[in-house]
Amino acid sequence: MIRPEGPQDAPAIATLITEAFLTAAHADGNEAEIVARLRAEGGLLLSLVSEGPNGIQGHIAASPCSVGGQTGWACIAPLAVDPAQQRSGIGTALIGAALAQLSRLSVGGVVIVGDPVYYGRFGFAADPAIFAPDIPPDYVLTRRCASTAAGALRFHAAFGLD
């Protein structure tokens, strides 16, 4: 079952994110803190959990970002699935639910920093017109909706990248 996070879910989400990114090569170790800061600063466009019989098994968050100074874009980050449940379709279901909800919000586009092979199946692709300093361009993936913006990608301040 996929549902919006509730206030009671914050500790379980933090634990899940930490465990999911523990061995990820691209992890900074601050992924759970980013979600906590987004939550505290009102920076979550969405925060969804996948709940199974044993509790929360997956989580996805999206926050506002801008491209070339144009607001109205969304950044999906992080996507976390319980390591014991990975490759079971939870991540796919969370991405599908998040994209559907973001579509209803009429965002100009969606950005993900991640594996182009994995996220390519959801319509994400590297776009040479959109870049993020210090991130390899092949991993800055976009899915345009209505925007033709180009330029530097700016994440929500909670990411601490400015």
N, C-alpha and C positions, 0 to 999 in steps of 0.2 A: 504494500500500500504506500503510495506517495502522497505526502501531505505537507502543508506549510509547517515550519518549525514552530513550536510553542515555547513560552518562557522556561518551562521545565526541561526542555531539551538541550539547553546550552552546555551543561557539563558533559553529557553523552556525546554531543557533536564535537566538542573539543578533544575528548579522548579518541574518538573515531578518527578525526583528522590527523592527530599526532601519530596514531598507530599506522594509518594508511600511508603516511609520508615518511615513516621511520627509515625505510631502506631505499626510498626513491632517489635516484642519482641527481635529480634536479631540485631536490627539496632544500629549503633554507632553514628548516626547523622552526619557522615562525608562522606557519600556515594557520594554525589554530588561533594564534594571537591576532592575525589579520582579520579573521572572521569576527572575533570578539570586538576588535576596534570598529569594524564596519557596523556591527550591531549597536555598539554604544554611541556611534556618531550618526545613526540613522541612515547609513550608507548602503543598506541592503535593498536592492530592487526586488529580490526574492531570496528565500532560503528554504529549500525543500529537503525533506528527509524521506528515505525509504525505510519503512518499518516492517519488520518481520516478526515471527513468533517470539524471538529472543531480544527484541528491542530494535534500536536504530542500526541499520546495516549500511546505509549510504547517506551522503549529504552533498548538496550542490548549492552554491551561492552565486549571485550576480550582483554587481554594483555598477553605478554609473561611471562612464569614462568619456573621454573626448578624443577626436581625431582631427588633427590640424586646427585645433581650437573650436571645432564644432561639437557641441554637446548633443545629448540624445542617444549616445551609444551605450551599450552594456558590455561589461567584461564578466565572463563566467570564470570564476576562480574562488576557491578551489573546488574540484570534484574529488570526493573521497569515498572509497568503498572499503568496508571491513576486509582486511587481507584474506581472511578465510572465505569470503564471499566473492572475491574478484573473479572475473570471467564467467559470471553467472547471469549477466544481463542487467544487473542493477544500475551500473553506470550508464548504459544505453537508455534505460527507462528514465533515469534522472535527466539526462541531456534532452530527451524528447519532451519531457514535461516542462523543463526550463525554457526550451525554445518556443513551445506553444504559449507559455505565459508571457514571455518577452514579446512575442508577436502581438498579443492582445494589448501590450503596453505601447505598441507602435514605435519601437526603437528604430533608430536609423540603421543600425547594424550591430552585430555581436562579435566580440573579440575573445579569443582563447589563446593562451600561450601554451603550446604543447606539441605532442607528436603529430606531425602532419598525416601519417598513415591512419592513426586511430581516429582523429577528428575529421579527416577528409570524408569519411563515410556519412557524416552529418552535414555535408555541404560547406565545410570550412576549408579555406585554402590561403596560402601565402599570397599577399597582394603587395607588389613592389611599391605601390603608392602609399602604403601605411607601414610605419616603422616604429620601433621602440629602441631607444639607445641602450646599448649593452645587452641586447637580446638578439641572438642570431635570426636573421630575417626569415629563414625557412620555418621558424617556430612561432612567429607572430601570424596567427591565422584569423581570418575574418570571414564573416558571412554577412554580406550586405543585405539590407532590407530596402530602405528608401533613400539612403544617403549616398552621395557621390563624393563625400569628404576624402581628403588626402592629407598626408603629413604625419607629424609625430603623434604617437599614441600617448595619452596621459591617463594614468590610473587614478583611482580615488586616493586621497591623501593617506588613508589607513594602510596602504601598501608600503608606505615609507620610501618611495622611490624618487621623490623630488628633492 
